[in-house]
Amino acid sequence: MALLPDTPIRYLTGITPSGTPHLGNYVGSIRHSVRFSRRDDVQSFYFLADYHALIKTDEPARIQRSTLEIAASWLACGLDPERVTFYRQSDIPEIPELTWFLTCVTGKGLLNRAHAYKAQVDKNAARGEDPDADVSAGLFMYPVLMGADILMFNAHKVPVGRDQVQHIEMARDMAQHFNHLYGEHFTLPGAEIDDSVATLPGLDGRKMSKSYDNTIPLFTPRAQLQKLINGIVTDSRAPGEPKETEGSALFQIYQAFADDEETESLRQAFAAGIAWGDAKQLLFERIDREVAPMRAHYDALLNDPAQIERILRAGAEKARALSRPFMEGVRHAVGLRNLASHDPAVARKAAKVARPSFKQYRDSDGLFYFKLLDASGVQLVQSRGFASPQEAGRAIGTLRQQRADGLAQLAAQLEPLDNESMRAASAALEALAAADAASEG
């Protein structure tokens, strides 16, 4: 996507609050996203995906506690809510509304191919059970809710692991179908994959996951951290025997925290036969050195949940300043409109009368444009590029409301108009305003 150099790219990241944040969450998402949020050329959106948590757990207290812990983790790791839009998914009522709109344009066949749904169907088939056993509508519709999360704020990029790329592709499909039916409203998002971001193994060597109960909590107390690290599964090679770094959970976790020089040093120690106990001590010291300065801040935040609640509510207001006007446009696009013009005969007659119109579209440079056409379809006004459809829509609104004054006010955002073109555009805007008034009268 081609964007102007000074146009911020929108990035969006969410974490589902279904358990206590662990080291895998930290190196796979939190640490990277916090660093990214400090870039001046990026507009960042971070959210707690608590609607998604309802698919994974039916324990209300666990969802509440996890929401608190993940919010505290992001803040303790340096996320600045003044620089980003940091919100709780369930505080944005426009998201479930958009989910329904997207549901109405999304084919069941697309959802049949979702990895999570297919995995459950395959599991049921292997057990000889009904294919949809234990499949809730929530699990099946999970990709649509994720699509709404992304498309609501017209994110350009969504940082994900390779196993999540399918969800971004599905969001693109939804956006394309909606845009085809109702006009250009949604940016087509792209997956942002950083291969330098690690996927950590857990205590037993499998991927660190709450599902496997093999995690190391991110801000566990120092003594417990050491105890858990000492429990990482290793092979039976004795001190003095060379050890393989390939497939070693201990080495992979260390590598995710260490710099190149530290990693090479441990690699040589493995080759020289370092004892597993000594290797685990090195790992403990390296992790604690990075985590310890943030642990006190995390504990303080956990002990003041009211502060986190205030931060999330302020973030929700910032987010809804975008979602509310955006959804007004989407509602209008699908036909959920003012019914003041309730006489069918008048409506049919008005529909047959040619009138000036705006055409909004997205060009190949990734920017959003609009044209004002007269009643016969001749172009009168051509806009310059806008970074988002909302900005283009606001400019159209200014022209509709202020007509000639709006043309003067937005001169810098429009292609130059000579006097004759200005008069023609002003007349078209007056005619459009009169037509709108007649249809609402």
N, C-alpha and C positions, 0 to 999 in steps of 0.2 A: 504494500500500500504506500503510495507516494504522499507524503505530507510535507507541508512547508517547514523549513528549519525551526521556526519559532512556535510551531503548533505542538502543544503537549500531547503525547500519546497516552491514552487511557489504559491503565492496567487494572485488573480486578482479580482478587484472590479471596477465597473463603476457606474456613476450616469448620468441619462439623463437630459440634460439642457433644461427643458421645463417650468421653473418658478423659483421664488426666493426661495432659500433654507430656510427651516423652522425647527422648533424644532424637528419635527418627523424625518427629514433627519439627524439631528445631533445625536440624541440618537439611531436611527436605523441603521446608517451607518458611518457617518463621525467620530464621537468620537471613536467608536470601531476600525475602520480601522486605524486611526492615532496611537492609542496605539499599535496596532498590528504591524505597520510598524517599530517600534523601536526594535523589536526582532531580534537578530543576526542570528537566525536559519531560518529566513524567507526571501525569495526574493519576493518583493511586486511590483505589477503592478496596477496603478491607472489611470483610464481614464475617459474622458468626452465623453459620448456616444451621440455625436451630430448627427450622422446618425440616431440613434433611435428617436431623437427629431423630425425629419421630418415626422415620422409617427403620432406624437401626435399633432403637431401644424404647421400651415402654415403661421406663423408670423415671418419673417426673423429677425426683430429687437429683438423680444422676445428671439429667440434662441441665438443670439449674446450676449444679455444682460445676459441671464441666464448662458451661458458658462463662462462669466467673473465672475459672482457672485459665482458660485459653485467653480471655481478654487480659487478665493480669500478666500472662506470659508475654503476649505481644507488647504490652506497655513496658514491662520490665526489661525486655530485650531492646528497647529504644524506639518503638513506634511512637511518632509524635502526632497526636490527634488533631493538632492545629495545621499540620502539613497535608494530611490525608483525609479522606472521608471514611470514618471508622464507625460501623453501625452493626446492629443486630438485625438479621433478616426479618424476623417477625415484627419488627417495628415499622416495616415498609408495607402497608396494606396494598399498594399498587402491584407488588410482586405476585401474590396469588391471583389477582385480577388478570395480569398479563399472562400468567400460566394458563388460565382458561382460554384466553384469546389464541394463544399458541396451540393449545390442545385442539382447537377447532380447525387448524390448518395443518396438523401433523398426522401423517398416515400411520396406522397401526403397524404396517409392515416395517416402518423405520424403527419403531420402538421394540418390535420383535427381535431386532438385531442387537439391542443393547447388551453389553457384556454381562452386567449384573443379572439381568433377567435370564439370559441364555445359560449362565452358570447355574442358576437355581433349577432351571428346566432340565439341564443335563444331570444335575445331582438327583433330581426326582426320577429321571429315566433309569439311572444306574441302580436305584433302589426299587424299581418296578412300581413306582407310585404314579398318580395322576401328574401330568406335566406341570400343572399350575398349583400343585400342593404347596401351601405356605407362601404363595406369591400374593402379596397384597397389591391393591391398585396403586398404593403409594410407591412400592418398589417398581412397578411397571412404568409409572409416570415420572419417575425420578429424573430422567433426562429432560423432560419438559420444564420442570421446576428449575433445573440447572440452566436451561436455556433462558428462562425468564430472568434469572439472576444476572446473566451476562448481558442480555439484550436490553434490559431496563436502562442501563447506563451506557449503552453503546460502546462497550469496551473494545478497544482495538486488539489487545493482547491479553491472554489468560495464561499465567505461568502454571504448567501442569507437568506431571510425570508422563512418560510415554504411555502408561496404561490408562491415562485419562484423555488422550487425544480424541478418542471417539466422541466424547461428550461435546467437544468444541465443534467437531465436524457436524454433529447433529444440530447444534445451535445455529450453525451457518445454514443448514438445510431449512430449518424453521424460518429464519430471517428471509431467506430468498423466496420461499413460498409466500410468506406474508407480503413482502414487498411487491411480488408479482401481482397479487390480488388487489392490494390496497394502496400502492404507491410506495415510494422510498421512505421508509421510517427507520429501518434498522441498519446499523453498521454490521458488516460481516466480520465476525471476530476471528482471530488467528491464535493458535496454540503457541506459547512461548516455552520452548524446551531448553533447559540449560543442563547439558550433560555433565557439567562440573558439580551440580547439586547431587549429593549422595543419597542413595537408598540404603539405609542402615540395616544390617542383620541384627537380630535380637539375641537374647541370652542363649538360645538353642541353635543359632545359626540360620534359622528361617528369617524372612523379612520381619523387622520389628513391627509388631502390630498388637493392638488391644485384643484382636480376635484370637491370637495365639497365646495371650497372657505371657509374653516374653519381653516385655518392655522395661526400659530404665526411665522412670519419671524424670523429667527435665530438672525440676527443682527439688528433688528429694534431698533430705539432710545429708551432710557430708559423710557421716558414718554409714548411713544406709546406701549411699552411692558406692562407697568402697565395698560394702558387702555384696551388692548386686554385681559389680564388676568381677569380684572374685568368683562369682557363680557362672561366669561365661564358660560355655562348653569348649574344651580344647581336646587335642588328642593325647595319647599316652607317652609321647616322646619325652625322655628324661632330660635334665639339665646337661648341656654339652652336646646333645644331638641337634644337628641342623633342623630347622623347622620351616615349613612352607608358608609363604605369605598368601599364596593363591588359595582361596576358600577359607581362610582364617577369619572368623568373625571378629576376633580381637584386633587383628591388624586392620581390617576394613573400618572399624569404628575409630581406631586411632588416626587413620589416614583422613577421615572426615573432619577431624579437628586440627591436625598438625599441618605445618607448612611443608614445603618440598624438602627442606634440609632435615627437619625432624623425621619425616617419613623415611627418607633414605637411611638415616641413622638407625631407625628401628629395623629396617629391612636387613641391614648388615648384622644387627644383633640377632635376628632370626637365623641368618646363615651361620653365625658363630655359635648358636646353640643356647641362647638366653633361656633361663628357666621361666616356666609359665608364670610362676608367682611374681617374678621380677617384671615380666612384661605387663602383667595386670597392674602392678604398682605404677609403672610408667603411664599406662592408659588412665588410671584414676587421677594421677597428678595433672595430666594434660587436660582432661575434661574439667576437673575442678578449677583449674586456673582460669578457664574461660567462663564457667558458669557461676562461680562463687561471687563475683562482684554484682551479679544481677539477682542473686538469691534473696538478699535482704530486701531489695525493692519489691520483689514478688511477694514476699511474706507480708510486707506492709500493705500492699494492695489487697491481698486476700483478707486482711483484717479490717479493711474499709470498703466493703462492697458498695456502699452508697456513693463513693467517689466514682467507681467504675460505672455504676448506673447513670450518674450524671454525664459522664463522658459519652456513653453509648446513646443516650437520649439526644445530646447535642449533635452527635454524628448523624442520628436519624433525621433530625431537622435539616441538616445540610444535604443529606441524600434526597429527602422529600422535596426540597426546593427544585430538584431536577425531575424527580419521578412524577410529581403531581401535574405540572404543565405538559410533560411528555405524554402521560396517559390521557390527558384531555384530547390531544391530537389523535391518539390511537383510537379512542372511543368514537370520535367523529368519523374517522376513516372507515370504521366497520359499520357505521350506521346508527350508533347509539347517540342520537342527536336531539336537539330541542324540538318539541312537537307543537310549537306555536302555530306553525303552518300545517293545520290539521285538515283543511278542506282538500280531499283528493283531487277534485276537478281543478282547483287552483294550482295544486302541485304538479299535475300533469301538464297544464298549460305552461307553467313556468319552466318546466323541464324542456319544452320544445323551443323556447325563446333563446336564441344565441346570445351569449353574454361574454364579457371579458373573463379571463381566467388566469390563475397562477399554475404553473407546472414546476413541481419540485423534483429534483433528481440528484443522483450521485454520479460523478464523472470518474474517468479512469485514474485520475490523480488522487482519488480517495477523498476528495472534498465534496461538499454539498452545495448545490446551486439552485436557483429558481429563475423562471422567466415569467414575464407578464405578457399575455397574448391578448389582442383585441378580439372582438366578437367573431371576426372572420378567420382567426388563427394567425394573424400577422404578429411577429414579435415586436414588442414595444420597449421592454426593459430586460436587460440581462444582468444578473448579479455576478459579483466576484465570488470566489470560493469561501465557504464557511467550514469550520472544523467539525461541526456536528449538525444533524438535522434540526435540533432544537434551536440553534442560533439562526439558521435559515428561516425556520418557522416564526421566530420572534420578529425578524426583519419583515416578513410578509405581513404579520400582524400590525406592525407600525405603518406600513403602506396602506393597509385596509382602513385603519382608523384615522390616519392623518392626511392621506391622499397627497396633495401637492407639497404640503409641509414635510410629509414623510420622505418624499423624493429628495428634497433639499437636505433633510437631516441625515439620510443614508447615502449621500452622494459618494462618499469614499468607498462604500461597499457595493457600488453599482458601476457597470461600464458607463463611460461618459455619455451624456445625452445632450444633443444640440437643442436649440430653443423649440424647434418644431416637434422634435421627439418628446420633449418635456411636456408640451401642450397636449400631445396625443395621449401620453401616459397619464397625465392628470385627468383628462376627460374619461379615459377608460376606468380609472380608479373611482371617479365620481359615479359613473354608470354602474360599476360593480357594487358600490355602497348603496345606491338606490335600489338595485335588484335585491340585495341582501335585506334591506329594510322592508321591501314589498313582500318578500317571502316570509318574513317574521311578523308582519303586521296582521 
